[in-house]
Amino acid sequence: MTREQRAEIARAIAGAEDGTTGRIAVRVIPDPSVDAFERAQHEFGAIGLHRYQHENAALILVAPKARRFAVIGDRALHERVGDAFWNDVVEESRPYFARGEVAPGILYAVGRLGEALHTHFPQRTPE
């Protein structure tokens, strides 16, 4: 990925998180042989997303050389969106990754996660 693509992803994450209590992280793994879901679970814990107080963090993990990816979320987020949401995000992102369009695939998934965070976890302002 180019520096510009990484910057675009960072801006998309900031926009998706803005006005919510949620957090989104992205990991791109160069490993050519990886179980994306298992690695996503490991990375989720390794970067401390499981310790986030609102339990509504999400992680997008892409392993382009292995042609695999995973999108996972913490307990509160999963309880709000359910299995169908995760399956939809994966299926809708799959064509981007299948074409080798890593950055656009990540941007799409970030956008979907942002919609869920804005719907279910808006940041409340003190009155």
Secondary structure, DSSP 4 states (H G I P E B T S, - for coil): --HHHHHHHHHHHHHHHTTBS-EEEEEE---SS--HHHHHHHHHHHTTGGG-TTS-EEEEEEEGGGTEEEEEE-HHHHHHHHHHHHHHHHHHHHHHHHTT-HHHHHHHHHHHHHHHHHHH-BPPPP-
